[in-house]
């Protein structure tokens, strides 16, 4: 019997659902280096234990765990499929994943992909000595940051501890039917970039299909528009009331969570504040490398501030890309404007507070910088919130966009 069940869930044989085997080939249970989080009490942790039970030929325990999981999440179709295979194994040898004779092949394939994504994601959680390379600096009021990994079908929550991101929770998510890197309206892809939640849409306004609520994102952002990307209506949202989860690629571009997970995620979200970074495969940094990159960018920003304060317009403009845009201004018109302004100044003082530095996860080497700016001079005092996009140009970080938020 053990051999039969291993051939369903854990075999490396090409003849039986090899992709599931790859997902389950890691040792069951989380290594000590993995950070404990909210998801350790969730369904993915239980599925991981069920697979361990099967591996150890503890089939009754596996079935009991599956039944308990279904009592908590009665609409969990993947758990129903696992339960059906465990029951069927009592009477006959099984030859694959989802052995019920009336099981639709397309539905079984969707559940197989979900099983792979859930287990790979759960067993590949962040370790204690790594952080996502995108969260270089969080400002004081950004209590949390969200990182979505479309390749792993996983969403991670990080807490801001004095600017350093600390892992809190992670969940399985679905993305667009056509994958990631949205570029145009209707392409059924999930965008890649740095975003924020702009509001809350209650369930009664969006319909049961999107779950109990939705959190719209500010796609397309300034950088997307500069790249010619378009589209709208990208949300974080839930699932219909008769559904627990959707396949990994099932939305029209949104990021979709189970309703219970969305409820918990909502407690971490600050409208217009919490960064939502969507990446097609998270890149991780050691804490030492993270600190080095953070300090390097902080130095560039400080040099820009000091050169602006110096009223040396050439030095100030050296921080700007040849492709710079600010509204209708390009670098030449921006430079003329700054020379005219500096000519009227006897002195300038610029302070930068509440700095946030978030690296873009797309193909471009780019970071989004936001801060509160206090500008004072002999004839003007102004306080504003600024957003800049910095890119690598000829090996140096330069500003390609600047505007107020």
C-alpha positions as CSV (number, residue, x, y, z in Angstrom):
1,X,0.0,0.0,0.0
2,X,2.8,2.4,0.8
3,X,4.3,1.9,-2.6
4,X,0.9,2.6,-4.2
5,X,0.4,5.9,-2.4
6,X,4.0,7.0,-2.9
7,X,3.5,6.5,-6.6
8,X,0.6,9.0,-6.5
9,X,2.1,11.7,-4.4
10,X,5.9,11.2,-4.0
11,X,7.3,9.0,-6.8
12,X,10.0,10.5,-9.1
13,X,8.8,8.2,-11.8
14,X,7.9,9.9,-15.1
15,X,4.9,7.7,-15.6
16,X,2.9,9.1,-12.7
17,X,2.4,12.9,-12.3
18,X,6.1,13.8,-12.4
19,X,5.3,17.5,-11.7
20,X,3.6,16.6,-8.4
21,X,6.5,14.4,-7.5
22,X,8.9,17.3,-8.0
23,X,6.8,19.5,-5.7
24,X,6.8,16.9,-3.0
25,X,10.3,15.6,-3.2
26,X,11.6,17.9,-0.4
27,X,11.7,16.5,3.1
28,X,8.4,17.0,4.9
29,X,8.4,19.6,7.7
30,X,10.1,23.0,7.7
31,X,13.8,23.2,8.5
32,X,15.0,25.2,11.4
33,X,16.1,28.1,9.2
34,X,12.6,28.7,8.0
35,X,10.8,31.5,9.8
36,X,7.5,30.6,11.5
37,X,4.5,32.6,10.5
38,X,0.8,32.8,10.4
39,X,0.6,30.2,7.6
40,X,2.0,27.5,10.0
41,X,-1.6,27.2,11.3
42,X,-3.2,27.2,7.8
43,X,-4.1,24.6,5.2
44,X,-0.7,24.4,3.5
45,X,0.9,23.3,6.7
46,X,-1.7,20.6,7.1
47,X,-1.3,19.4,3.5
48,X,2.5,19.2,4.1
49,X,1.8,17.0,7.2
50,X,-0.6,14.8,5.2
51,X,2.1,14.2,2.6
52,X,4.6,13.3,5.4
53,X,2.0,10.9,6.8
54,X,1.7,9.2,3.3
55,X,5.4,9.0,3.0
56,X,5.6,7.2,6.3
57,X,2.7,4.9,5.4
58,X,0.5,6.4,8.1
59,X,-2.6,6.5,5.9
60,X,-5.2,6.6,8.7
61,X,-3.5,9.6,10.2
62,X,-3.4,11.2,6.7
63,X,-7.1,10.6,6.3
64,X,-7.9,12.0,9.7
65,X,-5.9,15.1,9.0
66,X,-7.7,15.5,5.7
67,X,-11.1,15.1,7.3
68,X,-10.2,17.7,9.9
69,X,-9.1,20.1,7.2
70,X,-12.4,19.7,5.4
71,X,-14.3,20.4,8.6
72,X,-12.5,23.8,8.8
73,X,-12.6,24.5,5.0
74,X,-15.5,22.5,3.6
75,X,-15.1,24.0,0.1
76,X,-11.4,23.0,-0.2
77,X,-11.5,21.0,-3.5
78,X,-7.9,20.0,-3.3
79,X,-8.5,18.4,0.1
80,X,-11.6,16.6,-1.3
81,X,-9.5,15.2,-4.1
82,X,-6.8,13.9,-1.7
83,X,-9.4,12.4,0.5
84,X,-11.0,10.6,-2.5
85,X,-7.6,9.1,-3.5
86,X,-7.0,8.0,0.1
87,X,-10.4,6.2,0.3
88,X,-10.0,4.7,-3.1
89,X,-6.6,3.3,-2.2
90,X,-8.3,1.0,0.3
91,X,-9.9,-1.0,-2.5
92,X,-7.7,-0.7,-5.6
93,X,-4.3,0.3,-6.8
94,X,-4.1,3.9,-8.0
95,X,-2.4,5.1,-11.1
96,X,-2.4,8.8,-10.8
97,X,-3.5,11.9,-9.0
98,X,-7.3,12.2,-8.9
99,X,-8.4,8.6,-9.6
100,X,-12.2,9.0,-9.5
101,X,-13.6,7.7,-12.8
102,X,-15.9,10.7,-13.2
103,X,-13.2,13.4,-12.3
104,X,-13.0,16.0,-15.1
105,X,-9.4,16.0,-16.4
106,X,-9.2,19.8,-16.6
107,X,-10.4,20.2,-13.0
108,X,-7.9,17.5,-11.8
109,X,-5.1,19.3,-13.7
110,X,-6.0,22.6,-12.0
111,X,-5.9,20.9,-8.6
112,X,-2.6,19.3,-9.4
113,X,-1.1,22.7,-10.2
114,X,-2.6,24.1,-7.0
115,X,-1.0,21.2,-5.0
116,X,2.4,21.9,-6.5
117,X,2.2,25.6,-5.9
118,X,1.0,25.2,-2.3
119,X,3.7,22.7,-1.3
120,X,6.5,24.4,-3.1
121,X,5.6,27.7,-1.7
122,X,5.2,26.4,1.8
123,X,8.4,24.5,1.8
124,X,10.3,27.5,0.3
125,X,9.4,30.1,2.8
126,X,12.0,32.8,3.6
127,X,14.9,32.0,5.9
128,X,16.0,34.0,9.0
129,X,19.0,35.6,7.3
130,X,17.4,36.8,4.0
131,X,15.0,39.5,2.9
132,X,13.4,40.5,-0.4
133,X,15.8,42.7,-2.3
134,X,12.9,45.1,-3.1
135,X,12.3,46.3,0.5
136,X,15.4,48.4,0.9
137,X,14.0,51.0,3.2
138,X,10.5,51.4,4.7
139,X,9.4,54.7,6.1
140,X,8.1,55.0,9.7
141,X,4.4,55.0,8.8
142,X,4.7,51.9,6.5
143,X,4.0,49.3,9.2
144,X,3.9,46.4,6.8
145,X,5.0,45.6,3.2
146,X,3.5,43.0,0.9
147,X,5.5,41.0,-1.6
148,X,3.7,38.8,-4.2
149,X,5.7,36.1,-6.0
150,X,3.7,35.1,-9.1
151,X,6.2,32.3,-10.0
152,X,5.6,30.7,-6.6
153,X,1.9,31.7,-6.3
154,X,2.8,33.1,-2.9
155,X,2.1,36.3,-1.0
156,X,4.4,37.4,1.8
157,X,3.8,39.9,4.6
158,X,6.7,41.8,6.2
159,X,6.6,44.0,9.3
160,X,8.7,47.1,9.4
161,X,11.1,47.0,12.4
162,X,13.0,50.3,12.3
163,X,13.3,50.1,8.6
164,X,14.2,46.4,8.4
165,X,11.6,44.0,6.9
166,X,10.7,41.1,9.2
167,X,8.7,38.1,7.9
168,X,5.2,37.8,9.4
169,X,3.0,35.6,7.1
170,X,2.5,34.0,3.7
171,X,-0.3,32.6,1.7
172,X,-1.1,30.8,-1.6
173,X,-2.4,33.2,-4.3
174,X,-3.7,33.0,-7.9
175,X,-2.6,35.3,-10.7
176,X,-3.7,36.1,-14.2
177,X,-4.6,33.3,-16.7
178,X,-1.8,34.4,-19.0
179,X,0.8,34.8,-16.3
180,X,2.7,37.9,-15.2
181,X,4.1,41.2,-16.8
182,X,1.0,43.0,-17.8
183,X,1.4,45.5,-20.6
184,X,-2.0,46.2,-22.0
185,X,-5.7,46.1,-21.3
186,X,-7.3,42.7,-21.6
187,X,-4.0,40.6,-21.8
188,X,-5.1,38.6,-18.7
189,X,-1.7,39.2,-17.1
190,X,-0.8,40.3,-13.6
191,X,1.4,43.5,-13.5
192,X,5.0,43.5,-12.2
193,X,6.0,46.5,-10.2
194,X,5.6,48.6,-7.0
195,X,2.1,49.5,-6.1
196,X,-0.2,50.7,-3.3
197,X,-3.8,49.9,-2.3
198,X,-6.0,52.8,-3.2
199,X,-9.2,51.9,-1.3
200,X,-11.6,49.1,-0.3
201,X,-14.5,47.8,-2.3
202,X,-17.1,46.0,-0.1
203,X,-18.6,42.8,-1.3
204,X,-22.0,44.2,-2.0
205,X,-20.5,46.5,-4.6
206,X,-18.4,44.0,-6.5
207,X,-20.5,40.8,-6.4
208,X,-19.9,37.3,-4.9
209,X,-17.4,36.3,-7.7
210,X,-14.7,38.6,-6.1
211,X,-15.3,37.5,-2.5
212,X,-16.2,39.6,0.5
213,X,-14.1,42.6,-0.5
214,X,-11.4,43.9,-2.9
215,X,-8.4,46.2,-2.6
216,X,-7.7,48.1,-5.8
217,X,-4.1,48.8,-6.8
218,X,-2.8,51.9,-8.4
219,X,-1.9,50.1,-11.7
220,X,-0.8,51.7,-14.0
221,X,1.6,53.7,-11.9
222,X,3.8,56.5,-13.2
223,X,6.5,54.1,-14.3
224,X,4.0,51.9,-16.1
225,X,2.7,54.8,-18.0
226,X,6.2,55.9,-19.0
227,X,6.7,52.4,-20.4
228,X,3.4,52.6,-22.4
229,X,1.6,50.1,-20.2
230,X,-2.2,50.4,-19.9
231,X,-5.2,48.7,-18.4
232,X,-7.1,49.1,-15.2
233,X,-9.0,47.2,-12.4
234,X,-6.1,45.3,-10.9
235,X,-7.2,44.2,-7.4
236,X,-6.3,42.1,-4.5
237,X,-9.6,40.2,-3.9
238,X,-11.2,37.0,-2.7
239,X,-13.2,34.1,-4.2
240,X,-16.9,33.2,-4.5
241,X,-18.6,32.0,-1.4
242,X,-18.8,28.4,-2.6
243,X,-15.1,28.3,-3.4
244,X,-12.0,28.0,-1.2
245,X,-9.3,28.7,-3.7
246,X,-8.7,29.1,-7.4
247,X,-6.0,27.5,-9.6
248,X,-2.6,29.3,-9.8
249,X,-3.5,31.0,-13.1
250,X,-7.2,31.8,-12.9
251,X,-7.8,35.6,-12.8
252,X,-8.0,38.3,-15.4
253,X,-4.9,39.9,-13.9
254,X,-5.8,40.3,-10.2
255,X,-4.1,38.7,-7.3
256,X,-6.6,36.4,-5.6
257,X,-6.6,34.9,-2.1
258,X,-8.9,32.6,-0.2
259,X,-11.5,34.7,1.6
260,X,-10.1,33.8,5.1
261,X,-6.6,34.8,4.0
262,X,-7.8,38.1,2.5
263,X,-9.5,38.8,5.9
264,X,-6.2,38.5,7.7
265,X,-4.3,40.3,5.0
266,X,-6.7,43.2,5.3
267,X,-5.5,43.8,8.9
268,X,-2.0,44.6,7.6
269,X,-3.0,47.0,4.8
270,X,-2.9,50.8,5.1
271,X,-4.7,52.5,2.3
272,X,-2.3,54.6,0.2
273,X,0.6,53.6,2.5
274,X,1.4,49.9,2.4
275,X,3.7,49.0,-0.5
276,X,2.5,46.0,-2.7
277,X,5.4,44.6,-4.7
278,X,4.5,42.1,-7.4
279,X,7.4,40.1,-8.8
280,X,7.7,37.1,-11.1
281,X,10.1,35.3,-8.8
282,X,11.4,36.9,-5.6
283,X,15.1,37.7,-5.3
284,X,16.5,37.3,-1.8
285,X,19.4,39.2,-0.2
286,X,21.5,38.3,2.8
287,X,21.1,40.9,5.5
288,X,24.7,42.1,4.8
289,X,24.0,42.6,1.1
290,X,20.7,44.2,1.9
291,X,22.4,46.7,4.2
292,X,25.1,47.4,1.6
293,X,22.6,48.2,-1.1
294,X,20.5,50.3,1.2
295,X,23.4,52.4,2.3
296,X,24.6,52.9,-1.3
297,X,21.2,54.2,-2.4
298,X,20.9,56.4,0.7
299,X,24.2,57.9,-0.2
300,X,23.0,58.7,-3.7
301,X,19.9,60.4,-2.4
302,X,21.8,62.4,0.1
303,X,24.3,63.6,-2.6
304,X,21.3,64.7,-4.7
305,X,19.9,66.6,-1.7
306,X,23.2,68.3,-0.9
307,X,23.9,69.3,-4.5
308,X,20.4,70.8,-4.8
309,X,21.0,72.8,-1.6
310,X,24.4,74.0,-2.9
311,X,22.6,75.8,-5.8
312,X,25.3,74.4,-8.2
313,X,22.8,73.6,-11.0
314,X,25.3,71.5,-13.0
315,X,26.0,69.3,-10.0
316,X,22.3,69.0,-9.3
317,X,21.4,68.1,-12.9
318,X,24.1,65.4,-12.9
319,X,21.8,63.3,-10.8
320,X,19.1,63.3,-13.6
321,X,18.8,60.8,-16.5
322,X,18.9,62.0,-20.1
323,X,15.5,60.4,-20.4
324,X,14.1,62.3,-17.4
325,X,10.4,63.4,-17.4
326,X,8.4,65.4,-15.0
327,X,4.9,66.1,-16.4
328,X,5.5,67.9,-19.7
329,X,9.2,68.7,-18.8
330,X,12.2,66.8,-20.2
331,X,15.7,67.2,-18.9
332,X,16.5,70.3,-20.9
333,X,13.4,72.2,-19.9
334,X,13.8,71.0,-16.3
335,X,17.3,72.3,-16.3
336,X,16.3,75.7,-17.6
337,X,13.7,76.0,-15.0
338,X,16.1,75.1,-12.2
339,X,18.7,77.6,-13.4
340,X,16.1,80.4,-13.4
341,X,15.0,79.4,-9.9
342,X,18.5,79.2,-8.5
343,X,19.4,82.6,-9.9
344,X,16.7,84.1,-7.6
345,X,18.0,82.4,-4.4
346,X,20.4,83.7,-1.9
347,X,20.3,80.4,0.0
348,X,18.4,77.1,-0.1
349,X,17.8,74.5,2.6
350,X,16.3,71.1,1.7
351,X,15.5,68.3,4.2
352,X,14.3,64.8,3.4
353,X,12.2,62.9,5.9
354,X,10.3,59.6,6.0
355,X,12.3,58.0,3.3
356,X,11.0,54.9,1.5
357,X,13.2,53.1,-1.0
358,X,11.6,50.2,-2.9
359,X,13.4,48.4,-5.7
360,X,11.3,47.6,-8.8
361,X,11.1,43.8,-9.4
362,X,10.8,44.2,-13.2
363,X,13.5,43.8,-15.9
364,X,14.6,47.5,-15.4
365,X,17.2,48.3,-12.8
366,X,15.0,50.8,-11.0
367,X,14.0,52.0,-7.5
368,X,11.0,54.0,-6.4
369,X,11.9,56.6,-3.8
370,X,9.3,58.6,-1.8
371,X,9.8,61.1,1.0
372,X,8.5,64.2,2.7
373,X,10.4,67.2,1.4
374,X,10.9,70.5,3.4
375,X,12.2,73.2,1.0
376,X,13.2,76.6,2.4
377,X,14.9,79.5,0.8
378,X,15.2,83.3,1.2
379,X,11.9,83.8,-0.7
380,X,9.9,80.4,-0.6
381,X,9.0,77.9,2.0
382,X,7.3,74.6,0.8
383,X,6.5,71.2,2.3
384,X,5.5,68.4,0.0
385,X,5.6,64.6,-0.5
386,X,7.7,63.6,-3.5
387,X,8.0,60.4,-5.5
388,X,11.0,59.7,-7.7
389,X,12.1,56.8,-9.9
390,X,15.8,56.2,-10.1
391,X,17.4,54.0,-12.8
392,X,20.9,52.7,-13.4
393,X,22.4,54.7,-16.3
394,X,26.1,54.2,-17.3
395,X,26.7,52.4,-14.0
396,X,25.3,55.2,-11.9
397,X,21.9,55.8,-10.2
398,X,20.0,58.7,-11.8
399,X,16.5,60.2,-11.5
400,X,14.2,59.5,-14.5
401,X,10.9,60.7,-13.0
402,X,10.0,63.2,-10.2
403,X,6.6,64.4,-9.0
404,X,4.5,65.2,-6.0
405,X,2.0,62.7,-4.6
